[in-house]
């Protein structure tokens, strides 16, 4: 049974969101963040999943920026950059993901302010919980804990800020995950249905 790699990430984003909604220390820590009101939709912490090419995600974000409720449908979010490479070896499949966890910032914030406002209370906890959900999911063959990957903390100051405004309509900082290779286990029908359901739950408001 073939399952969409995008829906697998959607399921993991849903599980990450639910775990963080139940983490009172995390929720309390968000109070220092200037964009705190935009992190909640209908009274609950939101974490959105946007799969697609960079151009596709850019177009969605520009469109949301023109919607009066769009700011509450954008952040924080996990960009799931497509295409997704799949290595096939007999019945075995390894998926290669490139992801980006993003949150809005004020253009005048310097690196230290971004560290205190967005990376410490928001982006790093999302990253850590997302990795935790990969480990707990049972979807993948993992040897020793967290899967190997490259992680970059991107403070978009200087010239890079203008590029992001043009692409997404906002100033954003990010944690980028590159080259995460995950060996997929055989997915039974019940797990397949659960992935489908959880993916739908994380995108139903968009």
N, C-alpha and C positions, 0 to 999 in steps of 0.2 A: 504494500500500500504506500503510495507516494504522498507525502505531506509537504505543503508549501513551506519553504524556509522562512518566508515572511510571516506566516501564521505562527510558526514556532517562536519567533521573536515577539510577536504580539502577545502570545500566552505568557512569556516571561516578563514582559512589561506589565501586563495585568497583575501578575503575582507580586512583582516588585511594588506596584502601587498599593495593593492591598496590605502588604507587610508594613509599608511606611505609614499608611493610614492608621495602623494599630500601634505605631511607635510614638508614644506621647513625648518622649525626649526629643525626637526629630521634629515633631510638630511645634513644640514649644520653642525650639531653636530657630525656627523660621521667622519668629517675631522681629528679629533685628533686620531682616531683609526688606529693603525699600519696596520691592515688587511683591511683597507678601500677599496683597489682595488678589493679584492675578494668578496665584497658585491654586486657588480654590474655585471649584465649579459646583454650583448648587450646594454650597456649604461643605464640600468634601475636597480633600487634597487631590489634585489631578496629576496624572503623568500620561502624556500622550505618546502615541507611536505613529511615526510617519515613515512608511517604507516607500522607496522609489529612487529614481536617479536624482542627482543634485538639482538638475533643472526642474524636475517635477516637484520636488519638495519646495524649491524656491517659488514656483508659481502658486502653490497652495498657500504659502505663507504670505505672499503679496496679496492674494485674494482675501485671506482672513483679515489682513490689516485694513481692508476696506469695509469690513463687517463690524457693526457696533459692538457685538459680543466676541469679536475675533480674538482679542487679547487673552481671554480666558480659555481659548481653545488651542493655544499655541505652546504655553510654557507651564512647567518644564516639559521637555519632550525628548524622546530618543529617535534620532534619525537613523534609519536602517538603509544604508546606501546600497543601491542596486547598480549593476547586476551582482548576484551572489554566485561565486564560483562553487561548483560541486565536483569533487573528485570521486569517480566511480571505480571501484575495484571489486569485481564480482557482485556480491550482494551488499557490500559495504559502501557507505557514502560518508564523505567528509565534507562538511559545509564550512566555507570561509567567509566570515562576517567582518564588515567595517561599519562601526557604529559611532554615533556622536550624541552625547548627552548635553543639552543646551539649556541655558537660562538667560534672561535679559539683564542688562547692566546699563548704568548711566554712562554716557560717553566721556564725562569728565572724571570718572573714577580712575585713580591710579592703581597700579598692581596690588598694593597693600589693601586698598579698599575693596577691590574685587576678591581678594583672598578672604577677607573677613565677611563680606556681604553675600557672596554667591558660592564660592568653592567650599568653605567650611560648613555652612548650614545646609546647603542644597545639593550641589553637584557631587561632592565626594560621598555623602550618604546614599545618593541614588546609585552611584557606581558600585559601591560596596554591596548594597542589597541586591542589585542586578546580578553581580557575580555569584552571590550567595544563592540566588534562585536558579542559576544555571546548575550549580552543584546539586541542589536539592531536587531538581525537576525529575531526574531519572531518564531524561531524553537522550543523554549522551554517554559515551564511553570515556570516562575520565580516569587517568592513572593516579594522580596524587593531588587531590583538591582542585584548586582553580586552574582553568585552562591557560596555557601560555598565550600571551598577546603583548602587543606594544600599546602603552597608554601615554597619551600626551595631554597635559593641561594647557589649554590655549587661552591666553589672556590677550584679547583682541584690542590692543592699544595701537596708536600710531596709524600708519597707512592702511593696515589690514582692516581697520574699523570701517573705512569707506567702502571697501569691497563687500563687507557683510551687510551694510545698509542697502546697497544696491541689490544684493542677492535675496535678502530675507526681510528687508524693511525695518529692521531693528538692530540695535547694538546688542550683541550676545557674546558670552564666554562659553567655553565648552570643555568637556573631557572627551577626547577622541580615543576610540578603541580600534586598533588596526591589526589585521592579520590574525584574528581569532579563529583557529581551526578546531572544529568540533565534530568528532566522529559520532554519527547518528546511530542510536540503537534501533532495533526493529520496533516499529510502532504498532501496537495492537489496536483493534477497532475502538475500544473504550478510550484509550489514550488519544487516539485520533479525534474522536468526538469532543473530548475535553479541551484539546488544543483549539479546535474550531470554535467552541463555545467561549473560551477565555479570550481568544483573539477578537471575537465579535464584541465582547463586553468592553474591551479597551478602546474600541473605535466607534461605538454606537452613537456617541454624542457629536462626532465630527461630521 
